């Protein structure tokens, strides 16, 4: 979505036009002493047209899939690709995406709208260049039909999908609304912005371990970012407020947090409580929780 340039972008230049050969090629938005980044003109046009048509920008469309390269010949042979085939292996499908229920794990995505996908997840761009294959769908309008060709169990299939933006499971940066969060011993918890399953009762939320801040108390846990929180000390977590209550009222020596991917976090409760204000100060975070949780 961005282009890096060797032209320096200084403070105050953000939002200004970037020129090349007397043509506007993008909008400057960040940089440092030696390099800068610009938002290319096609992305700016896509944003403006989307905002005009929907009263707000609906987001960039996505297939909502996680893929793996297919550059290994033995791997391609295992998934029954012919020598002339290229593509990527689908490893996961976001349940909130329009691909869910159509594409399957271990499908090989061969092409999008007739454009072949390379084994390295790229497609040909401007004849002599290459770009990530997601570019083919990110610039589409919501509900625009996209034709996917996949290899499944040695047979090719074509599927027409009405592509849509995929809402993130954790809050994104917002300028008009403060996020809900809770931090304990470097573990940063957020409520999911989208339900993956239908809530069974009022107030139920999916809580995510959004980030693990580095500290002695979190050694070995930093790879667990963006994991769903299932239980705290054996009790099923109902929402972010409930998680805060369970942690605050912990009366055992060790705090156990079970995650949705079968991982477990064990932190000494007293040492974690002592470490929390130090971690907040180190990372410049003003409070352990958002205002909406402080009234509990």
ABEGO torsion letter per residue (X at the ends): XBBBBABBBBBGABGBBBBBGGBBAEBBABBBAABBBBBBAAAAAAAAAAAAAAGBBAEBBBAGBBBBBAABAAAAAAAGBBAABBEBBBABBBAABAABGABBBGBBBABBGGBBBBAAGBBBBGGABBBBAAAAAAABBBGBBBBBBBBBGGBBBBBBBBBBBBBBABBBBBAABBBBBBBBGGBBBBBBABBABBBABBGBBBBBBABBBBBAAABGAAAABGBBBABBGGBBBABAAAAAAAAAABABABBBBBBAAGBBBBBBAAAAAAAAAAAAAAAGBABABBAAAAAX
